[in-house]
Amino acid sequence: MPTLKAHSYIKAERRRYQRAQQGRAWSVKDLPQFYYHQNFMAMLDAVGSNYGHLLGKDELRFLTDFRALPHPAQCAYVRLAGRKGRVFNTEKLTYPEIDHIDAQYRLLSDTEFARPVGRAEFTDFLSALPKPDLALLLSDHVCETQFKKSWKKDRLIEIALGHIDFDALTLSDNYIIQGRTQVLHYLLWLYFGRIERSLQPATLNDLGLVKLADKAQDRAAKYAEPKQAKAAYFYADALYRFKHGRDEDAAGLINEAHNWPDAPCPSSQKQADKLLQKLGGLSERAGDIETALRLYQRSDTPLCNERVVRLRYKLGDKDWAESRLEEMIENPGSDTEHAFAEDFYARKYNKKRTSIITDILREAKVIRLDEAYRNQPERAAARHFKAQGLEVFRTENAPWRKLFGLLFRDELYPKGGRYALPDSLKAGTFHKKYRDQIAHKIQKLDSQPELVFLQLLQTLSRHYGSPNGVFRWQGRTLDRVKALLMHAPKGSLAQILMQICENYEQMKDGYPDLMVIENGKARFIEIKAEGDVLRRNQLTRIRQLRAAGFRADIHRIEWIIDPDQIYVVVDVETTGGRPGLHRLTEIGAVKMQGGEVIDEWQSLLNPQRSIPAHITRLTGISEAMVVDAPLFHEIADSFAEFMGDAIFAAHNVNFDYGFISAEYEMIDRKFSHPKICTCRSMRQLYPGHNSYSLKNLCDAYQIDLTTHHRALCDAKAAAELLKLVNAKRVEM
């Protein structure tokens, strides 16, 4: 979500697709007079509707009290909430649409939606003063030899904090603090799904400048009760304050670490771990090793574990470090933790140790795939098996959770409850509580799989989109579940599902990456690329699948240069530099295989907005040239067909890829391809050039670039660079 500086940014970026429908752009002036109040009330209504189970007494009181305020007072509060800072001078906050605004501010103070400035807000008060007023305040209380009015404001604030007693000040009643901000920020976090201090994103959505993603059901399903949600909010807010706040904010978080709330769900635990890493690193850089260790040891993440080992080894605790490294090698928390432990153990103790898991991985079958997919190993492996004519599904945990959640929906939520993970699963009593129902349903998996699938469809139709604590709804929800049902060996599903019923917490994850349908049977494959390790729960799941009758294997990937790999080298011309706000004016693309161009594609596009003069001077593309050109949605199918399953290549690939994927997103379509950047690759493989711009590289390697900044010409030039890149990769 872009951040904006008041209306100047909106004015600069205001022309959007509405121009095509309405003949002009929208600005804030086009919105209803009380648009900000409407957005705020919509937020409150949405929070009350979607997150009622996550609201405590303070939040419920906020909703009740705010709705009881008269409309002008509500507007005054929302105006305060939309401004930066905490302290406001009401004399300077007048809004013509709000009647008797001074009376509204007094009413806000009477109802705790505003309050006077206190000692705790002295720094905020000084920050809110214009620099001339701050200098005047210093002149009244500090000897003029101790400061200069020309000094920067931050330095003047330091002088004021050190020399002025807040209690000796007589502040005007016009200075107020926005009240109930902690509650408001929690409500905004629930609504937006991230830390927000204002409703500005909603305004931008009204203007058509951004699109708010509606994932309320997914967010609601994450937390079972206010305690869980508020813990997640605490850590999200703490990370926000660490990044955007003052030094004292970080110091306060460290000093209060013993009072941090428990992290009762995966979402809050992940945030807590991230905060511990950052604060531990801050303490370590400050030389406070004791505090750094105390913070790191509260987390079990690979980075924190690594820092603890390194620091304790450095402090001389070498026996402890050796023992801990052996534990990490035998039972690593991640691939990176395993790699660190093996390397550090070998270097510091002159020993070599591998785990049973590593030995099993080394014995796995090797498949050789094009290294352009290095960042997408599972996708590359899926393409490999599809090329053999096999039906392939990306699986991991999703189909197992969906099958379990849909098959036992009535038992999991007998009272129609939603959101939370059922208590019977948490306590491990689900199997005992519903023994007969489970046995009856599991028996049908082998005898009547078609009937079971129809029943799953009925359950889906009744409950689709309803949040639950077992799985998340996604497009084509039952495709993988159906394939699993119809192609599982006899008795295998019943055995695995019974184990899930008996011990959900241990059986909920660790399943292999791919499901391949071969000779009418479902088999599972865990994909591991170079440097990956097989985690213990993944090994356990493979053994359980095999014991149940499934074929379950491990495949390792060896990255190679595939001479038959197809690339589409792309270049785009645009109206500016920001995808989603600026638009495409031209796409040019060439398809390559075996180092030869085998096809090409090109089209001008109507961007549905103006083309700035400097862009026309750069590209030669004018508004007259694109007025009759197709809109993007009119060529979307043609370009997608041209791309096929190829690798997307470009010079500075993220620019071109970002614009094209943004265009597909505008028409509610997904654009997903592996990427390779000729600029980055040339830097790595052909070092020594002063510049790696397309023009300079073409000059250096005698590549034709006669119509630079036209899409097809630039795409052809980038294709020549890709030939150089692949030639060097083959040599290596």
Buried (B, 14 or more C-beta within 10 A) or exposed (E): BEEBEEEEBBEEBBBBBBBEEEEEBBEBEBBEEBBBBBBBBEBBEBBBEBBEBBBBEEBEBBBEEBEEBEEBBBBBBBBBBBEEEBBBBBEEBEEEEBEEBEBBBBBBBEBEBBBEBEEEBBBBBBBBBEBEEBBEBBEEEBEEEEBEEEBEBEEBBBBBEEEBEBEEBEEEEEBBBBBBBEBBBBBBBBBBBEBBBBBBBBBBBBBBBBEBEEEBBBBBBBBBBBBBBBBBBBBBBBBBBBEEEEEEBBEBBBEEBEEBBEBBBEBBBBBBBBBBBBBBBBBBEEEBBEBBBBBBBBBEBBBBBBBBBBBBBEEEEEEBBBEBBBEBBBEBBBBBBBBBBBEBBEEBBEEEBBBEBBEEBEEBEEBEBBBBBBEBBBBBBBBBBEEEEBEBBBBBBBBBBBBBBBBBBEBBBEEEBBBBBBEBBBEBEBBEBBEEEBEEBBEBBBEEBEEBBEBBEEBBEEBEEBBBBBBBBEEEBBEBBBBBBBBBBEEBBBBBBBBBBBBBEBBBBBBBBBBBBBEEBBBBBBBBBEEBBBBBBBBEBBEBBBEBBBBBBBBBBEBEBBEEBBBBBBBBBBBBEBBBBBBBBBBBBBBBBEEEBEEBBBBBBBBBBEBEEEBBEEBEBBBEBBEEBBBBEEBBEEBBEBBEEBBBBBBBBBBBBBBBBBBBBBEEEEBEBBBBBBBBBBEEBBEEEEEBBBBEBBEBBEBEBEBBBBBBBBBBBBBBBBBBBBEBBEEE
